[in-house]
Each structure stands twice: as C-alpha cells, then as structure tokens.
C-alpha cells in the first residue's frame, strides 16, 4: 500500500514540475512575444482575485504558499 502512495506522489510531483516549467515558459514567451497565449494576463487576473477578497484573500494566498513550501 505504501508503494502505491509513493508511486502516486511521485507521479503528482512530476506533473507539478512539468506544469511549473510550462508556466515559466509561458511567461518567457509572453514577455518576448507580447503575451500571445495570455499567461501573464491570467496570472494578473488570479492575483487580482486574491486582492479583491481583502484579508481573506491574503490569508488564503499565504496558506497556499506555506503549504507549497513544505
């Protein structure tokens, strides 16, 4: 059973690393080619949603960051 959890955790970690790389690539392409895919605009919209929620949004963002760093 532990082997299955380790396999699933490794798979999710690989997918997360791939998605982080794609986001970074999207940001670089957006900077070089005027945000063709809308990645930078999407990140801006996401951050504005956290900002519009006030203190609750800031708290949620902090929890996500702290949880991700573990």
Biopython code that builds the backbone (N, CA, C, O; Angstrom):
import numpy as np
from Bio.PDB.StructureBuilder import StructureBuilder

atoms = [
    (1, "UNK", "N", (0.819, -1.190, 0.000)),
    (1, "UNK", "CA", (0.000, 0.000, 0.000)),
    (1, "UNK", "C", (0.868, 1.263, 0.000)),
    (1, "UNK", "O", (0.557, 2.235, -0.687)),
    (2, "UNK", "N", (1.959, 1.240, 0.775)),
    (2, "UNK", "CA", (2.863, 2.392, 0.800)),
    (2, "UNK", "C", (3.511, 2.608, -0.556)),
    (2, "UNK", "O", (3.760, 3.744, -0.960)),
    (3, "UNK", "N", (3.782, 1.518, -1.256)),
    (3, "UNK", "CA", (4.385, 1.619, -2.595)),
    (3, "UNK", "C", (3.445, 2.350, -3.546)),
    (3, "UNK", "O", (3.892, 3.150, -4.367)),
    (4, "UNK", "N", (2.143, 2.080, -3.440)),
    (4, "UNK", "CA", (1.164, 2.750, -4.292)),
    (4, "UNK", "C", (1.131, 4.245, -3.999)),
    (4, "UNK", "O", (1.095, 5.058, -4.922)),
    (5, "UNK", "N", (1.143, 4.614, -2.713)),
    (5, "UNK", "CA", (1.151, 6.036, -2.353)),
    (5, "UNK", "C", (2.429, 6.716, -2.823)),
    (5, "UNK", "O", (2.383, 7.858, -3.280)),
    (6, "UNK", "N", (3.547, 6.049, -2.721)),
    (6, "UNK", "CA", (4.805, 6.620, -3.199)),
    (6, "UNK", "C", (4.774, 6.819, -4.704)),
    (6, "UNK", "O", (5.267, 7.828, -5.208)),
    (7, "UNK", "N", (4.202, 5.866, -5.425)),
    (7, "UNK", "CA", (4.097, 5.979, -6.883)),
    (7, "UNK", "C", (3.195, 7.137, -7.272)),
    (7, "UNK", "O", (3.532, 7.917, -8.163)),
    (8, "UNK", "N", (2.048, 7.255, -6.609)),
    (8, "UNK", "CA", (1.117, 8.345, -6.911)),
    (8, "UNK", "C", (1.740, 9.689, -6.553)),
    (8, "UNK", "O", (1.608, 10.650, -7.311)),
    (9, "UNK", "N", (2.414, 9.768, -5.414)),
    (9, "UNK", "CA", (3.069, 11.007, -5.006)),
    (9, "UNK", "C", (4.157, 11.406, -6.000)),
    (9, "UNK", "O", (4.287, 12.583, -6.338)),
    (10, "UNK", "N", (4.924, 10.449, -6.462)),
    (10, "UNK", "CA", (5.972, 10.730, -7.451)),
    (10, "UNK", "C", (5.363, 11.207, -8.765)),
    (10, "UNK", "O", (5.884, 12.124, -9.401)),
    (11, "UNK", "N", (4.261, 10.585, -9.168)),
    (11, "UNK", "CA", (3.590, 10.984, -10.411)),
    (11, "UNK", "C", (3.053, 12.416, -10.305)),
    (11, "UNK", "O", (3.221, 13.218, -11.223)),
    (12, "UNK", "N", (2.414, 12.724, -9.188)),
    (12, "UNK", "CA", (1.883, 14.077, -8.997)),
    (12, "UNK", "C", (3.021, 15.089, -8.942)),
    (12, "UNK", "O", (2.890, 16.196, -9.465)),
    (13, "UNK", "N", (4.134, 14.722, -8.315)),
    (13, "UNK", "CA", (5.297, 15.615, -8.278)),
    (13, "UNK", "C", (5.856, 15.877, -9.667)),
    (13, "UNK", "O", (6.244, 17.001, -9.986)),
    (14, "UNK", "N", (5.896, 14.823, -10.503)),
    (14, "UNK", "CA", (6.381, 15.001, -11.881)),
    (14, "UNK", "C", (5.452, 15.903, -12.683)),
    (14, "UNK", "O", (5.917, 16.761, -13.434)),
    (15, "UNK", "N", (4.143, 15.716, -12.531)),
    (15, "UNK", "CA", (3.178, 16.558, -13.240)),
    (15, "UNK", "C", (3.295, 18.003, -12.773)),
    (15, "UNK", "O", (3.231, 18.923, -13.588)),
    (16, "UNK", "N", (3.467, 18.212, -11.465)),
    (16, "UNK", "CA", (3.616, 19.562, -10.928)),
    (16, "UNK", "C", (4.871, 20.230, -11.480)),
    (16, "UNK", "O", (4.833, 21.402, -11.852)),
    (17, "UNK", "N", (5.971, 19.502, -11.535)),
    (17, "UNK", "CA", (7.205, 20.057, -12.098)),
    (17, "UNK", "C", (7.028, 20.415, -13.570)),
    (17, "UNK", "O", (7.526, 21.445, -14.024)),
    (18, "UNK", "N", (6.329, 19.579, -14.305)),
    (18, "UNK", "CA", (6.068, 19.860, -15.720)),
    (18, "UNK", "C", (5.227, 21.123, -15.869)),
    (18, "UNK", "O", (5.523, 21.973, -16.709)),
    (19, "UNK", "N", (4.181, 21.250, -15.056)),
    (19, "UNK", "CA", (3.319, 22.427, -15.144)),
    (19, "UNK", "C", (4.051, 23.702, -14.745)),
    (19, "UNK", "O", (3.836, 24.756, -15.343)),
    (20, "UNK", "N", (4.920, 23.610, -13.727)),
    (20, "UNK", "CA", (5.712, 24.789, -13.355)),
    (20, "UNK", "C", (6.606, 25.205, -14.518)),
    (20, "UNK", "O", (6.734, 26.394, -14.808)),
    (21, "UNK", "N", (7.217, 24.245, -15.178)),
    (21, "UNK", "CA", (8.058, 24.559, -16.324)),
    (21, "UNK", "C", (7.270, 25.195, -17.453)),
    (21, "UNK", "O", (7.752, 26.118, -18.109)),
    (22, "UNK", "N", (6.045, 24.699, -17.683)),
    (22, "UNK", "CA", (5.209, 25.269, -18.740)),
    (22, "UNK", "C", (4.770, 26.688, -18.402)),
    (22, "UNK", "O", (4.682, 27.535, -19.291)),
    (23, "UNK", "N", (4.494, 26.957, -17.134)),
    (23, "UNK", "CA", (4.120, 28.322, -16.739)),
    (23, "UNK", "C", (5.292, 29.270, -16.946)),
    (23, "UNK", "O", (5.121, 30.373, -17.464)),
    (24, "UNK", "N", (6.483, 28.837, -16.542)),
    (24, "UNK", "CA", (7.670, 29.675, -16.748)),
    (24, "UNK", "C", (7.907, 29.908, -18.235)),
    (24, "UNK", "O", (8.215, 31.024, -18.654)),
    (25, "UNK", "N", (7.763, 28.856, -19.027)),
    (25, "UNK", "CA", (7.911, 29.010, -20.476)),
    (25, "UNK", "C", (6.858, 29.964, -21.031)),
    (25, "UNK", "O", (7.164, 30.797, -21.884)),
    (26, "UNK", "N", (5.629, 29.850, -20.555)),
    (26, "UNK", "CA", (4.568, 30.758, -20.996)),
    (26, "UNK", "C", (4.860, 32.202, -20.635)),
    (26, "UNK", "O", (4.572, 33.111, -21.413)),
    (27, "UNK", "N", (5.432, 32.417, -19.456)),
    (27, "UNK", "CA", (5.781, 33.783, -19.053)),
    (27, "UNK", "C", (6.885, 34.342, -19.942)),
    (27, "UNK", "O", (6.816, 35.493, -20.374)),
    (28, "UNK", "N", (7.907, 33.525, -20.217)),
    (28, "UNK", "CA", (9.004, 33.981, -21.070)),
    (28, "UNK", "C", (8.496, 34.275, -22.474)),
    (28, "UNK", "O", (8.863, 35.290, -23.066)),
    (29, "UNK", "N", (7.657, 33.400, -23.010)),
    (29, "UNK", "CA", (7.094, 33.636, -24.345)),
    (29, "UNK", "C", (6.211, 34.881, -24.327)),
    (29, "UNK", "O", (6.204, 35.661, -25.279)),
    (30, "UNK", "N", (5.463, 35.060, -23.233)),
    (30, "UNK", "CA", (4.614, 36.245, -23.119)),
    (30, "UNK", "C", (5.417, 37.525, -23.084)),
    (30, "UNK", "O", (5.004, 38.538, -23.650)),
    (31, "UNK", "N", (6.559, 37.488, -22.426)),
    (31, "UNK", "CA", (7.414, 38.683, -22.381)),
    (31, "UNK", "C", (8.025, 38.959, -23.753)),
    (31, "UNK", "O", (8.088, 40.108, -24.192)),
    (32, "UNK", "N", (8.470, 37.909, -24.418)),
    (32, "UNK", "CA", (9.140, 38.095, -25.703)),
    (32, "UNK", "C", (8.181, 38.405, -26.843)),
    (32, "UNK", "O", (8.519, 39.174, -27.743)),
    (33, "UNK", "N", (6.990, 37.817, -26.818)),
    (33, "UNK", "CA", (6.067, 37.942, -27.953)),
    (33, "UNK", "C", (4.728, 38.542, -27.566)),
    (33, "UNK", "O", (3.695, 38.118, -28.084)),
    (34, "UNK", "N", (4.719, 39.510, -26.673)),
    (34, "UNK", "CA", (3.513, 40.263, -26.304)),
    (34, "UNK", "C", (2.381, 39.380, -25.788)),
    (34, "UNK", "O", (1.232, 39.571, -26.185)),
    (35, "UNK", "N", (2.671, 38.434, -24.927)),
    (35, "UNK", "CA", (1.687, 37.604, -24.230)),
    (35, "UNK", "C", (0.704, 36.940, -25.200)),
    (35, "UNK", "O", (-0.511, 37.092, -25.077)),
    (36, "UNK", "N", (1.247, 36.219, -26.144)),
    (36, "UNK", "CA", (0.442, 35.566, -27.192)),
    (36, "UNK", "C", (-0.574, 34.587, -26.617)),
    (36, "UNK", "O", (-1.704, 34.519, -27.102)),
    (37, "UNK", "N", (-0.196, 33.831, -25.597)),
    (37, "UNK", "CA", (-1.084, 32.816, -25.027)),
    (37, "UNK", "C", (-1.907, 33.337, -23.847)),
    (37, "UNK", "O", (-2.776, 32.617, -23.356)),
    (38, "UNK", "N", (-1.668, 34.544, -23.384)),
    (38, "UNK", "CA", (-2.429, 35.129, -22.288)),
    (38, "UNK", "C", (-2.029, 34.638, -20.907)),
    (38, "UNK", "O", (-2.814, 34.734, -19.964)),
    (39, "UNK", "N", (-0.814, 34.112, -20.778)),
    (39, "UNK", "CA", (-0.368, 33.584, -19.486)),
    (39, "UNK", "C", (-0.198, 34.705, -18.471)),
    (39, "UNK", "O", (-0.642, 34.580, -17.330)),
    (40, "UNK", "N", (0.432, 35.781, -18.869)),
    (40, "UNK", "CA", (0.680, 36.886, -17.949)),
    (40, "UNK", "C", (-0.642, 37.534, -17.541)),
    (40, "UNK", "O", (-0.812, 37.910, -16.381)),
    (41, "UNK", "N", (-1.568, 37.668, -18.469)),
    (41, "UNK", "CA", (-2.883, 38.221, -18.141)),
    (41, "UNK", "C", (-3.632, 37.296, -17.180)),
    (41, "UNK", "O", (-4.322, 37.770, -16.278)),
    (42, "UNK", "N", (-3.502, 35.995, -17.366)),
    (42, "UNK", "CA", (-4.152, 35.037, -16.473)),
    (42, "UNK", "C", (-3.599, 35.098, -15.067)),
    (42, "UNK", "O", (-4.353, 35.014, -14.098)),
    (43, "UNK", "N", (-2.276, 35.245, -14.942)),
    (43, "UNK", "CA", (-1.665, 35.377, -13.615)),
    (43, "UNK", "C", (-2.113, 36.686, -12.970)),
    (43, "UNK", "O", (-2.368, 36.732, -11.767)),
    (44, "UNK", "N", (-2.209, 37.745, -13.763)),
    (44, "UNK", "CA", (-2.694, 39.020, -13.234)),
    (44, "UNK", "C", (-4.131, 38.922, -12.751)),
    (44, "UNK", "O", (-4.472, 39.476, -11.706)),
    (45, "UNK", "N", (-4.982, 38.221, -13.502)),
    (45, "UNK", "CA", (-6.378, 38.035, -13.079)),
    (45, "UNK", "C", (-6.460, 37.230, -11.783)),
    (45, "UNK", "O", (-7.260, 37.546, -10.902)),
    (46, "UNK", "N", (-5.637, 36.199, -11.669)),
    (46, "UNK", "CA", (-5.627, 35.382, -10.456)),
    (46, "UNK", "C", (-5.200, 36.206, -9.251)),
    (46, "UNK", "O", (-5.812, 36.115, -8.187)),
    (47, "UNK", "N", (-4.161, 37.002, -9.409)),
    (47, "UNK", "CA", (-3.692, 37.827, -8.300)),
    (47, "UNK", "C", (-4.720, 38.904, -7.940)),
    (47, "UNK", "O", (-4.860, 39.251, -6.767)),
    (48, "UNK", "N", (-5.435, 39.434, -8.927)),
    (48, "UNK", "CA", (-6.451, 40.439, -8.621)),
    (48, "UNK", "C", (-7.618, 39.819, -7.857)),
    (48, "UNK", "O", (-8.234, 40.495, -7.033)),
    (49, "UNK", "N", (-7.932, 38.563, -8.110)),
    (49, "UNK", "CA", (-8.990, 37.893, -7.347)),
    (49, "UNK", "C", (-8.587, 37.738, -5.889)),
    (49, "UNK", "O", (-9.419, 37.911, -4.997)),
    (50, "UNK", "N", (-7.330, 37.418, -5.635)),
    (50, "UNK", "CA", (-6.862, 37.350, -4.254)),
    (50, "UNK", "C", (-6.900, 38.741, -3.616)),
    (50, "UNK", "O", (-7.242, 38.878, -2.441)),
    (51, "UNK", "N", (-6.553, 39.759, -4.384)),
    (51, "UNK", "CA", (-6.560, 41.118, -3.854)),
    (51, "UNK", "C", (-7.955, 41.641, -3.592)),
    (51, "UNK", "O", (-8.169, 42.384, -2.634)),
    (52, "UNK", "N", (-8.914, 41.262, -4.435)),
    (52, "UNK", "CA", (-10.292, 41.716, -4.246)),
    (52, "UNK", "C", (-10.943, 41.091, -3.016)),
    (52, "UNK", "O", (-11.891, 41.650, -2.466)),
    (53, "UNK", "N", (-10.442, 39.941, -2.584)),
    (53, "UNK", "CA", (-11.023, 39.262, -1.425)),
    (53, "UNK", "C", (-10.560, 39.885, -0.115)),
    (53, "UNK", "O", (-11.030, 39.480, 0.948)),
    (54, "UNK", "N", (-9.659, 40.851, -0.157)),
    (54, "UNK", "CA", (-9.196, 41.532, 1.043)),
    (54, "UNK", "C", (-8.313, 40.650, 1.908)),
    (54, "UNK", "O", (-7.446, 39.932, 1.409)),
    (55, "UNK", "N", (-8.546, 40.717, 3.217)),
    (55, "UNK", "CA", (-7.710, 39.972, 4.156)),
    (55, "UNK", "C", (-7.867, 38.463, 3.963)),
    (55, "UNK", "O", (-6.898, 37.717, 4.105)),
    (56, "UNK", "N", (-9.066, 38.015, 3.644)),
    (56, "UNK", "CA", (-9.288, 36.585, 3.429)),
    (56, "UNK", "C", (-8.484, 36.091, 2.230)),
    (56, "UNK", "O", (-7.943, 34.985, 2.267)),
    (57, "UNK", "N", (-8.398, 36.880, 1.183)),
    (57, "UNK", "CA", (-7.594, 36.512, 0.025)),
    (57, "UNK", "C", (-6.116, 36.470, 0.348)),
    (57, "UNK", "O", (-5.400, 35.575, -0.101)),
    (58, "UNK", "N", (-5.664, 37.431, 1.121)),
    (58, "UNK", "CA", (-4.255, 37.448, 1.535)),
    (58, "UNK", "C", (-3.941, 36.240, 2.405)),
    (58, "UNK", "O", (-2.897, 35.608, 2.242)),
    (59, "UNK", "N", (-4.832, 35.919, 3.321)),
    (59, "UNK", "CA", (-4.648, 34.760, 4.183)),
    (59, "UNK", "C", (-4.638, 33.467, 3.369)),
    (59, "UNK", "O", (-3.819, 32.584, 3.622)),
    (60, "UNK", "N", (-5.539, 33.350, 2.396)),
    (60, "UNK", "CA", (-5.578, 32.160, 1.544)),
    (60, "UNK", "C", (-4.294, 32.037, 0.727)),
    (60, "UNK", "O", (-3.747, 30.943, 0.589)),
    (61, "UNK", "N", (-3.815, 33.152, 0.189)),
    (61, "UNK", "CA", (-2.574, 33.132, -0.578)),
    (61, "UNK", "C", (-1.391, 32.734, 0.295)),
    (61, "UNK", "O", (-0.527, 31.976, -0.146)),
    (62, "UNK", "N", (-1.342, 33.230, 1.515)),
    (62, "UNK", "CA", (-0.260, 32.866, 2.431)),
    (62, "UNK", "C", (-0.315, 31.384, 2.783)),
    (62, "UNK", "O", (0.725, 30.729, 2.854)),
    (63, "UNK", "N", (-1.499, 30.855, 3.002)),
    (63, "UNK", "CA", (-1.639, 29.430, 3.302)),
    (63, "UNK", "C", (-1.178, 28.566, 2.137)),
    (63, "UNK", "O", (-0.523, 27.543, 2.341)),
    (64, "UNK", "N", (-1.515, 28.971, 0.924)),
    (64, "UNK", "CA", (-1.092, 28.218, -0.259)),
    (64, "UNK", "C", (0.427, 28.236, -0.375)),
    (64, "UNK", "O", (1.039, 27.206, -0.659)),
    (65, "UNK", "N", (1.035, 29.389, -0.158)),
    (65, "UNK", "CA", (2.492, 29.496, -0.264)),
    (65, "UNK", "C", (3.175, 28.669, 0.812)),
    (65, "UNK", "O", (4.128, 27.946, 0.522)),
    (66, "UNK", "N", (2.702, 28.763, 2.049)),
    (66, "UNK", "CA", (3.310, 27.981, 3.129)),
    (66, "UNK", "C", (3.133, 26.487, 2.902)),
    (66, "UNK", "O", (4.048, 25.705, 3.161)),
    (67, "UNK", "N", (1.956, 26.085, 2.415)),
    (67, "UNK", "CA", (1.693, 24.670, 2.152)),
    (67, "UNK", "C", (2.576, 24.166, 1.019)),
    (67, "UNK", "O", (3.058, 23.034, 1.062)),
    (68, "UNK", "N", (2.790, 24.997, 0.010)),
    (68, "UNK", "CA", (3.586, 24.581, -1.141)),
    (68, "UNK", "C", (5.068, 24.436, -0.785)),
    (68, "UNK", "O", (5.764, 23.595, -1.354)),
    (69, "UNK", "N", (5.554, 25.257, 0.158)),
    (69, "UNK", "CA", (6.962, 25.213, 0.531)),
    (69, "UNK", "C", (7.327, 23.936, 1.281)),
    (69, "UNK", "O", (8.502, 23.570, 1.322)),
    (70, "UNK", "N", (6.360, 23.257, 1.871)),
    (70, "UNK", "CA", (6.652, 22.015, 2.590)),
    (70, "UNK", "C", (7.014, 20.978, 1.638)),
    (70, "UNK", "O", (7.299, 19.848, 2.034)),
]
sb = StructureBuilder()
sb.init_structure("model")
sb.init_model(0)
sb.init_chain("A")
sb.init_seg("    ")
for serial, (resi, resn, name, xyz) in enumerate(atoms, 1):
    if name == "N":
        sb.init_residue(resn, " ", resi, " ")
    sb.init_atom(name, np.array(xyz, "f"), 0.0, 1.0, " ", f" {name:<3s}", serial, name[0])
structure = sb.get_structure()
